Amino acid sequence: MDLEWFAIGAGTVVLLYIIYRFLQVLLNIIGPYVIFQPIDLHKKSGASWAVVTGATDGIGKSYSFELAHRGFNIFLVSRTESKLEATKQEILKKYPDVEVRIATYDFTNPSPAAYRELLSDLNEVNIGILINNVGMFFEYPEEIHKVEGGIETLANVAIVNVLPPTLVSLFKIGISQ
């Protein structure tokens, strides 16, 4: 009899756990659309500008459009001015009420003077969101000593993946010296 009660109790606990997990998954799926209020990014960020690096293609471009859709003014940073202008015009065509600024910068350039110029441009506006989408890796996975492009490629990967997140974040705390 004791074994039967134990099995019933254990079965009940397992069933309750399964129901709990099912409800948790269901809440995660429908909660953001039905129950919860969306996050007010303007209030959370405390500013009306968003910076997007790597903003002319792929995910960076999508971030730019989504932030413009949410009413943010957009500061686009990328290395190709023609692509920046085209992206700017696309955003303004779709969202004419937002302001869009552009800055051309090649993040493989580790020069502090060039970063000062970029930071100076960023300090002209009140920025609340930074989407650092610039990054670089090897075209194909390879042993480090066999990477195509050699030490120059390795240096560019290190520069692009380390410096921008650190240095571009400095605009927020006002370091531009």
Backbone as a ProteinNet text record, in pm:
[ID]
protein_1_A
[PRIMARY]
MDLEWFAIGAGTVVLLYIIYRFLQVLLNIIGPYVIFQPIDLHKKSGASWAVVTGATDGIGKSYSFELAHRGFNIFLVSRTESKLEATKQEILKKYPDVEVRIATYDFTNPSPAAYRELLSDLNEVNIGILINNVGMFFEYPEEIHKVEGGIETLANVAIVNVLPPTLVSLFKIGISQ
[TERTIARY]
81.2	0	86	197.9	285.1	349.3	387.1	446.6	346.9	221.4	117	98.8	99.2	84.5	206	322.5	444.4	437.9	393.7	382.7	279.4	168	66	121.8	191.5	251.2	356.3	444	548.8	487.4	387	317.1	250.8	190.4	125.9	228.9	343	448.7	498.7	522.4	569.4	465	338	230.3	219.1	228.3	222.6	341.9	459	576.8	558	503.3	478.2	377.7	272	172.5	235.9	318	387.7	476.1	555	644	564.5	453.6	368.5	312.2	263	208.9	318.3	437.2	549.4	584.9	590.2	619	507.6	384	269.6	273.3	305.6	315.3	427.9	540.2	651.1	616.7	531.3	493.7	388.1	280.9	172	179.8	257	266.6	305.2	412.2	452.1	347.4	262.5	164.7	29.1	-4.1	-138.2	-138.9	-47.4	-54.9	35.2	161.7	260.2	259.8	297.2	314.9	451.7	461	593.7	682	810.7	905.7	914.3	905.6	919.6	1068.5	1125	1268.6	1311.1	1224.2	1259.6	1278.3	1189.4	1199	1321.2	1342.7	1457	1591	1598	1725.7	1752.4	1648.3	1665.4	1709.1	1700.4	1741.7	1666.1	1679.7	1603.4	1688.2	1817.6	1905.7	1956.1	1971.4	2030	2144.1	2255.2	2370	2372.5	2389.6	2402	2529	2625.4	2746.6	2722	2788.6	2764.4	2621	2574.5	2432.6	2381	2464	2419.5	2378.9	2399.4	2364.6	2308.7	2233.4	2192.1	2126.4	2175.5	2115.9	2125.3	2237.5	2253.9	2149.7	2124.2	2022.9	1884	1857.1	1728.3	1709.5	1814.9	1808.4	1776	1840.1	1817.6	1671.1	1612.7	1472.7	1379.6	1408.1	1322.8	1328.3	1446.6	1458.7	1391.6	1402.3	1332	1180.9	1135.8	993.8	944.3	1030.9	996	1016.5	1052.1	1060.6	1195.5	1297.6	1432.4	1493.6	1569.2	1656.1	1775	1825.6	1925.8	2058.2	2166.1	2302.2	2366.5	2384.3	2438.4	2589.8	2660.7	2806.3	2843.3	2917.7	2964.8	3083.1	3148.7	3269.3	3243	3124.8	3097.3	2993.7	3037.3	2948.2	2828.2	2847.2	2734.9	2627.1	2668.6	2571.8	2503	2579.2	2520	2413.3	2443.7	2346.6	2222.4	2242.5	2128.2	2041.3	2103.6	2028.9	1956.8	2023.7	1962.3	1836.5	1846.9	1731.8	1617.8	1650.8	1547.8	1473.5	1548.4	1486.3	1398.7	1450.7	1373.4	1249	1257.9	1141.3	1031.2	1071.7	974.6	930.8	1022.6	995.4	1039	958.4	1000.1	1010.4	955.2	957.4	1084.7	1172.8	1296.6	1411.1	1510.9	1631.3	1737.5	1811.2	1915.4	2046.4	2150.4	2285.3	2374.7	2480.3	2572.6	2715.7	2797.1	2940.8	3012	3107.7	3187.1	3308.1	3323.9	3440.3	3473.5	3599.6	3648.1	3705.4	3637	3676.2	3803.9	3861.9	3993.3	4103.9	4068.6	4164.2	4173	4284.2	4294.8	4342.4	4350.5	4405.9	4320.6	4380.2	4306.3	4252.9	4326.7	4280.8	4151	4141.9	4020.4	3903.2	3928.3	3822.7	3777.6	3871.6	3834.6	3735.5	3759.7	3669.4	3531.4	3528.4	3400.7	3329.8	3401.5	3341.7	3291.6	3363.5	3320.3	3186.6	3172.5	3044.7	2933	2962.3	2861.4	2820.6	2915	2885	2795	2769.3	2681.6	2534.4	2500.3	2360.3	2348.8	2227.8	2201.7	2164.3	2259.3	2242.3	2202.7	2099	2051.5	2073.3	2087.6	2104.4	2223.3	2308.5	2420.4	2406.6	2391.5	2389.6	2522.5	2615.9	2745.4	2735.4	2716	2695.3	2817.7	2921.8	3041.4	3120.1	3167.2	3244.9	3311.2	3405.1	3480.7	3530.7	3535.4	3596.3	3651	3712.2	3770.5	3659.7	3687.3	3586.6	3554.1	3657	3639.2	3716.6	3663.1	3739.6	3869.7	3975.6	4106.5	4197.7	4301.7	4403.6	4464.7	4495	4535.6	4656	4750.2	4869.7	4845.8	4726.9	4695.7	4588.9	4553	4446.9	4486.9	4393.6	4419.8	4435.9	4539.3	4567	4668.2	4701.1	4805.8	4783.2	4892.6	4890.2	4803.6	4792.3	4706.9	4560.1	4514.7	4376.9	4357	4452.6	4442.7	4437.5	4520.4	4521.3	4388	4333.5	4204.9	4091.9	4092.5	3989.8	3998.3	4118.1	4135	4093.5	4134.1	4102.1	3950.9	3888.1	3744.7	3659.1	3700.4	3617.3	3643	3752.6	3784.9	3768.4	3824.6	3824.4	3686.2	3605.5	3478.7	3386	3363.5	3273.2	3324.3	3456	3514.9	3513.3	3568.5	3586.8	3457.9	3371	3246.8	3155.4	3168.9	3090.2	3132.3	3248.4	3300	3221.5	3146.9	3070.9	2972.7	2920.4	2817.8	2873.3	2999.9	3055.2	3138.1	3135.7	3195.5	3345.8	3407.6	3552	3575.2	3634.3	3664.6	3803.9	3883.7	4019.6	4107.8
-119	0	125.9	125.1	241.8	268.5	163.6	178.1	238	200.3	254.2	404.6	448.2	591.3	669.4	607.9	673.1	691.9	590.6	597.6	702.3	708.5	809.7	949.6	967.2	1097.6	1139.1	1045.8	1076.5	1108.2	1033.4	1058.4	1195.2	1231.2	1362.9	1474.5	1458.6	1560.2	1574	1462.5	1466.6	1530.9	1495.3	1553.1	1703.8	1747.1	1889.7	1963.7	1901.8	1962	1976.4	1874.6	1880.2	1989.8	1999	2104.9	2242.3	2256.8	2382.1	2422.6	2329.2	2358.7	2393.8	2324	2351.6	2494.1	2531	2665.9	2771.7	2740.6	2832.9	2856	2750.1	2762	2839.3	2807.1	2875.6	3025.1	3058.7	3198.9	3270.3	3202.4	3262.3	3285.7	3201.3	3214.9	3323.9	3319.4	3415.5	3538.5	3531.8	3642.8	3775.1	3779.9	3908.7	3969.1	3886.6	3936.7	3967.3	3899.4	3910.6	3973.1	3933	3969.2	4086.6	4080.8	4178.1	4304.6	4415.2	4541.3	4540	4593.1	4601.3	4700.3	4677.4	4764.8	4896.7	5007.1	5139.4	5170.5	5148.6	5167.6	5313	5407.3	5548.8	5579.1	5525.9	5548.1	5477	5352	5274.6	5334	5380.4	5432	5574.3	5650	5786.7	5884.7	5845.8	5934	5897.9	5984.6	5964.1	5913.2	5893.3	5848.6	5707	5632.9	5499.3	5493.5	5435.1	5416.1	5269.9	5248.6	5112.1	5105.5	5024.3	5003.2	4883.8	4882	4775.5	4782.3	4904.6	4931.5	4920.1	4881.9	4885.6	4750	4644	4510.2	4425.8	4323.9	4219.1	4264.8	4210.9	4235.1	4381.9	4446.3	4587.2	4674.1	4645.3	4720.7	4695	4571.4	4537.8	4609.6	4615.1	4689.9	4836.4	4893	5033.9	5059.2	4973.9	4990.6	4969.7	4872.6	4846.9	4962.9	5015.7	5129.4	5253.8	5274.6	5386	5366.3	5243.2	5211.4	5247.1	5229.7	5261.5	5409.8	5489.7	5634	5688.5	5607.2	5655.8	5724.6	5829.1	5885	5789.9	5773.8	5670.6	5732.1	5686.6	5725.7	5599.7	5598.1	5482.4	5494.3	5387	5385.2	5262.3	5285.9	5177	5228.8	5142.2	5186.2	5235.8	5208.7	5245.9	5357.9	5475.6	5592.1	5575.5	5514.7	5497.2	5407	5301.6	5214.7	5287	5369	5447.6	5542.5	5611.7	5704.5	5629.8	5514.5	5435.7	5389	5341.2	5296.4	5413.8	5526.9	5648.2	5685.2	5684.9	5720.6	5619.7	5491.6	5388.7	5412.2	5442.5	5466.6	5590.6	5699.2	5823.2	5808.5	5725.8	5702.2	5630.3	5533.6	5454.8	5524.3	5597.7	5665.8	5812.4	5897	6035.7	6121.6	6076	6155.3	6139.1	6047.2	6028.1	6101.9	6135.3	6197.1	6087.5	6090	5990	6062.1	6025.4	6076.3	5958.3	5989.1	5881.6	5921.1	5820.7	5839.3	5723.3	5756.8	5655.2	5623.4	5495.1	5454.5	5309	5282	5146.4	5097.5	5004.1	4958.7	4875	4847.9	4782.6	4883.9	5011.2	5118.1	5138	5099.7	5110.7	5248.2	5345.6	5476.5	5550.4	5590.5	5667.8	5799.5	5862.1	5988.1	5967.6	5858.2	5830.5	5802.3	5730.4	5705.4	5835.4	5927.1	6056.4	6129.5	6124.6	6189	6123.5	5990.9	5920.2	5952	5948.7	5980.1	6123.7	6213.7	6353	6364.1	6290.9	6289.3	6232	6124.6	6061.4	6151	6229.4	6316.9	6434.8	6454.7	6563.9	6535	6410.2	6374.1	6298.7	6295.1	6227.3	6081.6	5991	5851.5	5765.3	5686.7	5597.5	5450.3	5415.8	5275.3	5263.8	5166.3	5134.5	4989.1	4969.2	4834.6	4817.7	4746.4	4722.7	4594.9	4612.4	4499.7	4472	4549.6	4529.3	4412.5	4327.2	4212.2	4147.2	4061.6	4000.4	3864.1	3771.3	3642.4	3588.7	3474.5	3415.4	3364.9	3365.9	3319.9	3171.7	3093	2950.6	2915.8	2828.2	2786.3	2719.7	2756.5	2706	2710	2628.7	2636.7	2775.9	2830.7	2970.8	3005	2914.7	2943.9	2927.5	2876.6	2857	2953.7	3051.7	3145.5	3222.8	3229.7	3303.4	3452.3	3513.3	3653.8	3670.9	3561.9	3562.1	3655.8	3715.2	3796.6	3921.4	3972.8	4090.7	4057.3	3943.2	3901.1	3878.5	3813.5	3790.7	3922.7	4018.4	4149.5	4220.5	4216.9	4281.9	4218.8	4087.2	4018.9	4064.4	4070.2	4113.8	4259	4345	4488.3	4510.4	4451.7	4475.1	4416.2	4305.4	4241.6	4290.2	4364.1	4410.1	4561.3	4639	4784.8	4850.8	4825.5	4898.7	4885.9	4765.3	4759.9	4841.7	4847.6	4922.3	5071.9	5112.8	5254.7	5327.1	5263.8	5330.8	5347.9	5262.6	5277.5	5399	5453.6	5565.7	5694.5	5706.2	5829	5851.9	5744.2	5754.8	5818.6	5794.6	5851.8	5976.4	6020	6148.2	6148.7	6035.8	6032.9	6046.6	6154.9	6171.7	6230.1	6231.2	6285.4	6184.9
0	0	0	77.3	83	-52.9	-123.4	-254.8	-354.3	-341	-429.5	-407	-281.3	-249.2	-298.2	-285.3	-334.6	-485.8	-559.1	-704.8	-746.1	-673.9	-704.2	-678.2	-567.7	-534.3	-635.7	-671.6	-769	-905.3	-944.8	-1071.7	-1072	-958.1	-947.1	-959.4	-893	-900.4	-1044.1	-1110.9	-1249.2	-1339.7	-1321.7	-1402.5	-1378.5	-1252.9	-1222.5	-1284.3	-1281.5	-1341.7	-1493	-1558.3	-1703.2	-1735	-1656.3	-1677.3	-1656.5	-1552.2	-1524.9	-1643	-1694.2	-1807.5	-1933.6	-1956.4	-2071.4	-2061.9	-1945.1	-1925.7	-1939.8	-1892.7	-1904.5	-2052	-2130.3	-2273.1	-2342.7	-2310.7	-2370.1	-2337.6	-2213.3	-2172.5	-2246.7	-2266.1	-2340.5	-2487.1	-2541.3	-2681.9	-2701.5	-2624.3	-2646.1	-2556.7	-2450.5	-2356.4	-2418.8	-2497.5	-2555.7	-2648.8	-2707.6	-2803.2	-2740	-2630.3	-2574	-2434.8	-2349.3	-2208	-2172.2	-2211.3	-2165.9	-2251	-2188.9	-2260	-2328.1	-2449.3	-2511.5	-2435.3	-2440.2	-2372.1	-2448.6	-2376.4	-2436.5	-2446.8	-2564.9	-2583.9	-2565.2	-2601	-2581.3	-2433.4	-2351.7	-2207.7	-2149.8	-2191	-2140.1	-2183.7	-2307.8	-2358.2	-2311.8	-2289.4	-2242.7	-2349.8	-2475.9	-2584.9	-2712	-2811.2	-2934.5	-3051.1	-3028.3	-3135.6	-3111.1	-3221	-3216.1	-3318.5	-3278.1	-3367.3	-3409.7	-3540.1	-3591.6	-3674.9	-3631.1	-3710.5	-3802	-3915.5	-4012.8	-4062.3	-4091	-4108.8	-4251.7	-4346	-4484.9	-4542.2	-4467.6	-4516.2	-4402.5	-4438.6	-4346.7	-4218.7	-4108.4	-3977.6	-3938.6	-3966.3	-3933.3	-4002.5	-4127.9	-4203.1	-4144.7	-4108.8	-4047.8	-3914.4	-3832.9	-3707	-3733.9	-3834.4	-3867.3	-3900.3	-3982.5	-4019.5	-3900.3	-3817.2	-3700.8	-3601.9	-3578.7	-3487.2	-3544.6	-3675.2	-3739.1	-3727.3	-3743.5	-3727.6	-3587.3	-3489.4	-3350.1	-3317.5	-3417.6	-3399.3	-3359.9	-3362.8	-3330.6	-3451.7	-3425.9	-3528.6	-3539.3	-3659.7	-3683.1	-3727.4	-3665.7	-3705	-3763.1	-3894.2	-3964.6	-3977.6	-3946.6	-3961.8	-4043.9	-4151.2	-4235.4	-4315.7	-4391.4	-4462.1	-4603.6	-4660.9	-4799.3	-4803.9	-4845.3	-4843.8	-4936.9	-5052.7	-5145.4	-5085.1	-5015.5	-4949.6	-4834.1	-4761	-4652.5	-4706.4	-4815	-4874.7	-4922.9	-4985	-5033.1	-4916.7	-4809.8	-4692.4	-4627.5	-4620.1	-4563.7	-4641.8	-4773.9	-4857.2	-4842.2	-4831.5	-4810.4	-4679	-4573.7	-4442.6	-4448.6	-4507.8	-4515	-4601.6	-4704.8	-4790.1	-4712.2	-4631.4	-4555.7	-4426.1	-4362.9	-4235.5	-4246.3	-4310.8	-4334.3	-4208.2	-4097.5	-3974.9	-3893.1	-3931.4	-3855.2	-3923.2	-3844.3	-3897.8	-3910.4	-4019.5	-4042.1	-4071.6	-3998.2	-4024.2	-4059.1	-4130.3	-4170.1	-4135.3	-4112.3	-4092.4	-4160.3	-4242.8	-4311.1	-4225	-4195.2	-4116.8	-4147	-4172.7	-4194.3	-4061.2	-3998.5	-3865.3	-3863.5	-3980.5	-3980.1	-3954	-3949.2	-3920.2	-3768.8	-3707.3	-3561.2	-3513.1	-3601.8	-3567.6	-3464.2	-3351.7	-3251.2	-3306.9	-3399	-3457.8	-3535.8	-3610.2	-3686.3	-3592.5	-3483.6	-3385.8	-3319.3	-3295	-3236.1	-3325.7	-3455.9	-3551.1	-3546.9	-3544.5	-3536.5	-3405.6	-3294.7	-3164.5	-3160.2	-3223.7	-3230.5	-3303.2	-3414.8	-3487.5	-3400.4	-3328	-3243.5	-3126.6	-3075.8	-2962.7	-3000	-3128.3	-3171.4	-3144	-3119.1	-3094.6	-2962.2	-2908.4	-2781.5	-2810.9	-2791.2	-2831	-2712.3	-2732.4	-2627.5	-2657.9	-2785.4	-2824.3	-2919	-2891.9	-2980.7	-3024.1	-3153	-3210.3	-3283.4	-3219.9	-3282.6	-3364.1	-3492.1	-3581.1	-3667.5	-3649.1	-3729.8	-3670.6	-3757.6	-3713.4	-3832.9	-3804.1	-3912.8	-3867	-3960.6	-3934.4	-4065.2	-4059.7	-4178.3	-4269.3	-4399.7	-4494.3	-4472.5	-4446	-4418.5	-4292.7	-4208.6	-4090.4	-4134.3	-4069.1	-4108.3	-3987.4	-3990.6	-3886.6	-3892.5	-3777	-3767	-3854.6	-3868.9	-3949	-4099.1	-4137.4	-4278.6	-4329.4	-4250	-4288	-4413.2	-4508.2	-4631.3	-4598	-4648.1	-4618.4	-4507.3	-4438.9	-4338.2	-4221.2	-4178.6	-4057.5	-4073.5	-4194.5	-4217.7	-4188.5	-4233.9	-4205.7	-4056.5	-3992.4	-3848.1	-3770.9	-3811.9	-3746.4	-3766.6	-3887.9	-3914.5	-3834.2	-3823.5	-3743.8	-3598.4	-3544.8	-3405.8	-3387.8	-3478.6	-3469	-3477.3	-3577.1	-3599.1	-3487.6	-3430.5	-3328.8	-3186.9	-3164.9	-3029.8	-3013.6	-3103.3	-3085.8	-3094.2	-3197.2	-3207.3	-3086.5	-3031.9	-2916.6	-2799.2	-2785.4	-2675.3	-2702.3	-2815	-2842.1	-2880.2	-2957	-2996	-2875.2	-2776.2	-2653.6	-2572.9	-2599.8	-2522.1	-2543.1	-2653.8	-2675.7	-2562.6	-2505.3	-2401.8	-2275.1	-2246.6	-2123.8	-2153.2	-2278.4	-2313.7	-2330.7	-2353.2	-2375.6	-2524.6	-2564.7	-2707.1	-2727.2	-2624.3	-2633.1	-2700.5
[MASK]
+++++++++++++++++++++++++++++++++++++++++++++++++++++++++++++++++++++++++++++++++++++++++++++++++++++++++++++++++++++++++++++++++++++++++++++++++++++++++++++++++++++++++++++++++

